[in-house]
Amino acid sequence: MKNITVMKENQIGIVAINRPPANALSQELIRELSQIFDQLAEDQDIRVILLQGEGKFFSAGADIKEFSALQSAEDFSNSSQLGQQTFAKIESSTKPVIAVIHGAALGGGLELAMACHIRLVSNEAKLGLPELQLGLIPGFGGTIRLPHLLGPGKAAEMLFTSEPLSGIEAVQWGLANHAYPEEELFNRAKELAHKIAKKSPIALKAAIKQLQFSHSGQYYLGLEEEMKQFGVLFNTQDAQEGIQAFIEKREPKFRGK
């Protein structure tokens, strides 16, 4: 794999995103994630999966420069579909997946973390969905998973303001399970993973399957609608302005068109 490394340690699979400098989620990287989770699903030696980012970030989000190269709303929707399908695979993994978040999990990076069963964060990590700052909405399941985790009011505040939460705030809001000093984070994650790995793999698989019943039919309809709206927004002047402003590192000037 070009953008991801995998290690095995005492029944724990450690999946690390390694695409410097910010671990941006290119379509190539998302395809690699999909392949890796297919492989881990078949690996009988692995009982729990840790997902982390190398370097300074978990993931700072989707590759916005790649967005600017897409040619049509259909291309945009297809990129959303790829992310949604891969993250749904992670969410429905029969092996528990723990996101280990340091630095930042923003945009698609947070959407990836929300697809995991458990999220552990460093105290100073930043977690947010800044897509509205680009004239877009999250396209990898964020508009559906965020209110499922936080409730509609807090989800609306995060989406509408684009302001990130610290790791400590993420725990307080219910977005993460535990926050630790960054130097302790990975060891704490391994401790939790080893505790889970002692359980019966058959029972863990059944427990994960039961958790999926908390998703109503509207949950899946919402994911489909998010994908459609992601493509619709691509054709707006505001989205083109937002993407260009991000690339040029300036404030966007939205006109409602």
C-alpha positions as CSV (number, residue, x, y, z in Angstrom):
1,M,0.0,0.0,0.0
2,K,1.2,3.5,-0.9
3,N,-0.6,5.5,1.8
4,I,-1.2,3.0,4.6
5,T,0.8,0.7,6.7
6,V,-0.4,-2.3,8.7
7,M,1.2,-4.0,11.7
8,K,0.1,-6.9,13.8
9,E,0.7,-7.1,17.6
10,N,-0.8,-9.8,19.9
11,Q,-4.2,-10.1,18.0
12,I,-4.3,-6.3,17.4
13,G,-4.2,-5.0,13.8
14,I,-2.6,-1.5,13.7
15,V,-3.6,0.5,10.6
16,A,-1.8,3.7,10.1
17,I,-2.5,6.4,7.6
18,N,0.8,7.7,6.2
19,R,0.3,10.4,3.6
20,P,2.3,13.5,4.7
21,P,1.9,16.2,5.6
22,A,-1.7,16.1,6.7
23,N,-2.9,12.5,5.9
24,A,-5.5,14.0,3.5
25,L,-7.9,11.3,2.3
26,S,-7.4,11.0,-1.4
27,Q,-9.5,8.6,-3.4
28,E,-6.5,6.3,-3.8
29,L,-6.1,6.3,0.0
30,I,-9.8,5.5,0.6
31,R,-9.5,2.6,-1.9
32,E,-6.5,1.3,0.1
33,L,-8.5,1.5,3.3
34,S,-11.3,-0.5,1.7
35,Q,-8.8,-3.2,0.6
36,I,-7.1,-3.4,4.0
37,F,-10.4,-3.8,5.9
38,D,-11.3,-6.6,3.5
39,Q,-8.0,-8.3,4.3
40,L,-8.3,-7.8,8.0
41,A,-11.8,-9.3,8.0
42,E,-10.4,-12.6,6.8
43,D,-7.4,-12.6,9.1
44,Q,-8.2,-15.0,12.0
45,D,-5.2,-13.8,14.0
46,I,-6.7,-10.2,14.3
47,R,-9.4,-9.6,16.8
48,V,-9.3,-5.8,17.2
49,I,-8.2,-3.0,14.9
50,L,-6.6,0.3,15.9
51,L,-6.8,3.1,13.2
52,Q,-4.4,6.0,13.6
53,G,-2.5,8.6,11.6
54,E,1.3,8.9,11.3
55,G,3.0,12.3,11.8
56,K,1.2,15.3,13.2
57,F,-2.4,14.4,12.4
58,F,-5.0,11.6,12.4
59,S,-6.3,13.1,9.2
60,A,-6.9,16.8,8.3
61,G,-9.7,15.7,5.9
62,A,-10.4,15.0,2.2
63,D,-8.0,16.1,-0.4
64,I,-9.5,19.5,-1.4
65,K,-7.0,19.9,-4.3
66,E,-8.3,16.7,-5.7
67,F,-11.9,18.1,-5.4
68,S,-10.8,21.0,-7.6
69,A,-9.8,18.6,-10.4
70,L,-13.2,16.8,-10.5
71,Q,-15.1,17.7,-13.7
72,S,-18.8,17.2,-12.9
73,A,-21.4,16.8,-10.2
74,E,-21.5,13.1,-11.1
75,D,-17.7,12.9,-10.4
76,F,-18.3,14.7,-7.1
77,S,-21.1,12.3,-6.1
78,N,-19.0,9.3,-7.1
79,S,-16.2,10.5,-4.7
80,S,-18.8,10.7,-2.0
81,Q,-20.1,7.3,-2.7
82,L,-16.6,5.8,-2.5
83,G,-16.0,7.4,0.9
84,Q,-19.5,6.3,2.2
85,Q,-19.1,2.7,1.0
86,T,-15.6,2.4,2.6
87,F,-16.7,4.0,5.9
88,A,-19.8,1.8,6.0
89,K,-17.5,-1.2,5.7
90,I,-15.5,0.0,8.7
91,E,-18.7,0.7,10.7
92,S,-20.0,-2.8,10.0
93,S,-16.7,-4.5,10.5
94,T,-17.1,-7.7,12.5
95,K,-14.0,-6.8,14.5
96,P,-14.1,-3.8,16.8
97,V,-12.4,-0.7,15.3
98,I,-10.9,2.0,17.6
99,A,-9.9,5.4,16.2
100,V,-6.8,6.8,17.9
101,I,-6.9,10.5,17.2
102,H,-4.1,13.0,17.8
103,G,-3.4,16.3,16.2
104,A,-6.6,16.8,14.1
105,A,-9.5,14.9,12.7
106,L,-11.2,17.3,10.4
107,G,-13.8,16.9,7.6
108,G,-13.4,13.5,6.1
109,G,-10.9,12.7,8.8
110,L,-13.6,13.1,11.5
111,E,-16.1,11.3,9.2
112,L,-13.7,8.3,9.1
113,A,-13.3,8.4,12.9
114,M,-17.1,8.5,13.4
115,A,-17.3,5.3,11.3
116,C,-15.2,3.5,13.9
117,H,-16.9,1.8,16.9
118,I,-14.8,3.7,19.6
119,R,-12.9,7.0,19.5
120,L,-10.0,7.8,21.8
121,V,-8.4,11.3,21.5
122,S,-5.5,13.3,22.8
123,N,-6.5,16.2,25.1
124,E,-5.5,18.9,22.5
125,A,-6.7,17.2,19.4
126,K,-9.1,19.2,17.1
127,L,-12.2,17.5,15.8
128,G,-14.5,19.3,13.4
129,L,-16.5,19.4,10.2
130,P,-15.5,22.6,8.4
131,E,-17.2,21.7,5.0
132,L,-19.7,24.6,5.2
133,Q,-16.7,26.9,5.1
134,L,-16.1,25.5,1.6
135,G,-19.7,26.0,0.5
136,L,-20.2,22.2,0.8
137,I,-21.6,19.7,3.3
138,P,-19.8,16.6,4.6
139,G,-20.0,13.9,2.0
140,F,-18.7,10.7,3.7
141,G,-21.6,10.2,6.1
142,G,-20.9,13.1,8.5
143,T,-24.3,14.7,8.3
144,I,-25.9,11.4,9.5
145,R,-23.3,10.0,11.9
146,L,-22.8,13.3,13.8
147,P,-26.4,13.8,15.0
148,H,-26.6,10.1,15.7
149,L,-23.7,10.5,18.1
150,L,-24.4,14.0,19.5
151,G,-28.1,14.7,19.0
152,P,-29.4,17.3,16.4
153,G,-28.7,20.4,18.4
154,K,-25.0,19.9,19.0
155,A,-24.5,18.5,15.6
156,A,-26.2,21.6,14.1
157,E,-23.8,23.8,16.0
158,M,-20.7,22.0,14.9
159,L,-21.9,21.9,11.2
160,F,-23.1,25.5,11.1
161,T,-20.1,27.2,12.8
162,S,-17.4,24.9,11.3
163,E,-15.6,25.3,14.7
164,P,-13.7,22.3,16.0
165,L,-13.8,20.8,19.4
166,S,-10.8,20.0,21.5
167,G,-10.3,16.4,22.5
168,I,-11.6,17.1,26.0
169,E,-14.6,18.9,24.6
170,A,-15.2,16.0,22.2
171,V,-15.5,13.6,25.3
172,Q,-17.8,16.1,27.0
173,W,-20.1,16.3,23.9
174,G,-20.2,12.6,23.4
175,L,-18.1,12.5,20.2
176,A,-15.2,10.6,21.8
177,N,-15.0,8.0,24.6
178,H,-11.9,9.1,26.4
179,A,-9.2,11.8,26.2
180,Y,-5.6,11.4,27.3
181,P,-2.3,13.3,27.1
182,E,-0.9,12.7,23.7
183,E,2.1,10.8,25.0
184,E,-0.2,8.3,26.7
185,L,-2.8,8.0,23.9
186,F,-1.5,5.1,21.9
187,N,-0.6,3.0,24.9
188,R,-4.0,3.6,26.4
189,A,-5.6,2.6,23.1
190,K,-3.5,-0.7,23.1
191,E,-4.7,-1.4,26.7
192,L,-8.3,-1.1,25.6
193,A,-7.7,-3.1,22.5
194,H,-6.1,-6.0,24.5
195,K,-9.0,-5.9,26.9
196,I,-11.5,-6.3,24.1
197,A,-9.4,-8.9,22.3
198,K,-9.8,-11.3,25.3
199,K,-13.5,-11.6,24.5
200,S,-15.0,-14.2,22.3
201,P,-14.7,-13.2,18.6
202,I,-18.1,-14.8,18.0
203,A,-19.7,-12.8,20.7
204,L,-18.0,-9.6,19.5
205,K,-19.3,-10.1,16.0
206,A,-22.8,-10.6,17.4
207,A,-22.6,-7.5,19.6
208,I,-21.5,-5.4,16.6
209,K,-24.3,-6.8,14.6
210,Q,-26.8,-5.8,17.3
211,L,-25.4,-2.3,17.5
212,Q,-26.3,-1.8,13.9
213,F,-30.0,-2.0,14.8
214,S,-29.7,1.4,16.3
215,H,-29.6,2.7,12.8
216,S,-33.1,3.3,11.5
217,G,-34.2,3.2,7.8
218,Q,-33.9,6.9,7.8
219,Y,-30.2,6.6,8.6
220,Y,-29.5,4.9,5.3
221,L,-31.8,7.1,3.3
222,G,-30.0,10.1,4.8
223,L,-26.6,8.7,3.6
224,E,-28.0,8.4,0.1
225,E,-29.4,11.9,0.2
226,E,-26.1,13.3,1.5
227,M,-24.3,11.8,-1.5
228,K,-26.8,13.4,-3.9
229,Q,-26.6,16.9,-2.2
230,F,-22.8,16.6,-2.2
231,G,-23.0,16.4,-6.0
232,V,-25.6,19.1,-6.3
233,L,-23.5,21.6,-4.4
234,F,-20.5,21.0,-6.7
235,N,-22.4,23.0,-9.4
236,T,-22.9,26.0,-7.2
237,Q,-20.8,29.2,-7.5
238,D,-20.4,29.1,-3.7
239,A,-18.8,25.7,-3.7
240,Q,-16.3,26.7,-6.4
241,E,-15.5,29.9,-4.5
242,G,-15.1,27.9,-1.2
243,I,-12.8,25.3,-2.8
244,Q,-10.7,28.0,-4.5
245,A,-10.5,30.1,-1.4
246,F,-9.2,27.1,0.6
247,I,-6.5,26.5,-2.0
248,E,-5.6,30.2,-2.0
249,K,-5.7,30.3,1.8
250,R,-8.1,33.2,2.0
251,E,-11.7,33.8,3.4
252,P,-14.4,32.8,0.9
253,K,-17.0,35.3,-0.3
254,F,-20.2,33.4,-0.6
255,R,-23.1,35.0,-2.7
256,G,-25.8,32.4,-2.3
257,K,-25.6,31.2,-5.9
